[in-house]
Amino acid sequence: MALSSNINIKVDPEDKEKASALFKQWGLTFSSAINVFLKQCINQGHMPFTIGKYEDNYTSSEMTPEEIDQLAEECEQIARDPKVKSYNSFSELLKEIDNEIENE
């Protein structure tokens, strides 16, 4: 599909420079990054991110940074434990789950 519609927007020059540098690291032009954003809005049916300060979007049911750190440490301990069974792929795990369900 050929792109043929132009959009003129006003942005802070410093923001444009910083965003362009970031997009370049990802292999995108400013225009292609805007197109990715528009496609994500269309595909998801909403903004592809939450707007607002972190504190505004935080609810008591979410984990605190300390809880996340603790959970990450527990995950690392489990990953290092040789007694814990590991899988080479997600599909391998799913097959074992299916086998266990069949054997119940």
VENLINRA-V302940 format. One record per residue. N is the residue number from 1. RES is the residue in three letters. OMEGA is omega as a letter, one per 40 degrees, with the letter a starting at -180 (none if undefined). Layout:
n = [N:N]
res = [RES:RES]
omega = [OMEGA:OMEGA]
This chain:
n = [1:2:3:4:5:6:7:8:9:10:11:12:13:14:15:16:17:18:19:20:21:22:23:24:25:26:27:28:29:30:31:32:33:34:35:36:37:38:39:40:41:42:43:44:45:46:47:48:49:50:51:52:53:54:55:56:57:58:59:60:61:62:63:64:65:66:67:68:69:70:71:72:73:74:75:76:77:78:79:80:81:82:83:84:85:86:87:88:89:90:91:92:93:94:95:96:97:98:99:100:101:102:103:104]
res = [MET:ALA:LEU:SER:SER:ASN:ILE:ASN:ILE:LYS:VAL:ASP:PRO:GLU:ASP:LYS:GLU:LYS:ALA:SER:ALA:LEU:PHE:LYS:GLN:TRP:GLY:LEU:THR:PHE:SER:SER:ALA:ILE:ASN:VAL:PHE:LEU:LYS:GLN:CYS:ILE:ASN:GLN:GLY:HIS:MET:PRO:PHE:THR:ILE:GLY:LYS:TYR:GLU:ASP:ASN:TYR:THR:SER:SER:GLU:MET:THR:PRO:GLU:GLU:ILE:ASP:GLN:LEU:ALA:GLU:GLU:CYS:GLU:GLN:ILE:ALA:ARG:ASP:PRO:LYS:VAL:LYS:SER:TYR:ASN:SER:PHE:SER:GLU:LEU:LEU:LYS:GLU:ILE:ASP:ASN:GLU:ILE:GLU:ASN:GLU]
omega = [i:i:a:a:i:i:i:i:i:i:i:a:i:i:i:a:a:a:i:i:i:i:i:i:a:a:a:i:i:a:a:i:i:i:i:i:a:i:i:i:a:a:a:a:i:i:a:i:i:i:i:i:a:a:a:a:a:i:a:a:i:a:i:i:i:i:i:i:i:i:i:i:i:i:i:i:i:a:a:a:a:i:a:a:i:a:i:i:i:i:i:i:a:i:i:i:i:i:i:i:i:a:i:none]
